[in-house]
Amino acid sequence: MFRLPLLRSTTVLFARPLLLLLSKPRLLTTSAARRDGGGGKSAFSPPSFVSPPLFDAWKAELLSTPPAISYDVATLERSRLLASTLPTRQKLDPFSIKEGTGNLEPGDSLILFPPVVPESELSPDGSTSYPLPSPPPALFNTRMWVGGSFHFSSSCLRVGSKVQETLSVESVVLKKGGELCFVETKRTISEVAGGVGSVEERRRHVYRNRVARESLSDISLPPPPPIEPPTEPDFSSPPLLITPITLFRFSALTFNAHLIHYSLPYCHDVESLPAPLIHAPLTALLLLDLVRANLPSSEWRIAEFEYRATSPLVAGQSISLVGSWDMDERHGDEMRSCEVWAVGEDGKRVGMTGISVIVKSS
């Protein structure tokens, strides 16, 4: 089975108080690789102001909890609302999407299974530890979505179908001396009856501590190696203006209450961001739409996609989506891969990278 290569190793520096995300995720990793740091001991220990036994017990609980099964419906209304929200689909008439005959596009499963959590269980910033079976130790009091991957079956999920999600925690890894905790979850989404469409998805979140951020922000580290988009990409999109309204609508559609995506005072005063942060899953959907719009022909489909946030992209600025095909002949005539980038308004700062595998439909 073809496996994607690693994305470039990158040290990610978010806006000053957002800490340093030192993640080197493998793309479409094997089960053995995902167990590295999951069940075994980490090279790091939790900070001294957190009880190691408490952290170890929480980690053990996450990794030993049986997969959780839940149900949802891929409603026609949600598909139409998503099409109305994404700037890459503004030329699509939402009412052309029909129940029973329409399919969810690759990545659209991100709007399914929203976090049904009462406000009393949210963090003060509106973020949630859902779907973890138990909240993390108090040290890790906020989280950010920093990457993920998809494996799409040859059949799509259908609009209007009832779907089942099987969810489990794949790994819990401490980084930066225990200051950051990376948790990866695995989701398998499939139609309950009458269809064969399915999606296997992994999401990678980082849990961090807001109280300690001021001292952490003063740590002197070498600048991260730059990630540069291609000067002559094989395909691209026109500049896309992502507005605060776009972010608000996507937050509402996914039931995401994190203030970082819509509260300008919070972004200014707490996170030192100039504007609300664009959601990682929103950017991933835009990149998936870019790949889908540039498939060689209708015979091809997206089979795999992995993405990683590398720098903050904020509302009110135009972003460009660019991509380049990998011309490696070893892929054969039935498979190709491409790398894609979401680039900030300055044309230099890359906010997200991704790699996709496309195959000819059988």
WOHUZI-V982754 format. One line per field, one symbol per residue. burial: + if it has 16 or more other ideal C-beta (glycine too) atoms within 10 Angstrom, else -. Layout:
BEGIN
burial->???
END
This chain:
BEGIN
burial->---+--+--+-++++--++++++-+++++----+--++---+-+-++--+----+--++--+---------+-+-+-++++++-+++++-------+----++++++++++++--------++-+++++-+++--++-++++++++++++++---++++++-+++-++++++++++-++++++++++++++---+-++++++++++++++--+--+-------+--+-+---+--++--+-+-+-++-+++-++-++++++++--++--++-+-++++++++++++++++++-+-----++++++++++++++++-+-++++++-+--------++++++++++----+++++++++++---
END
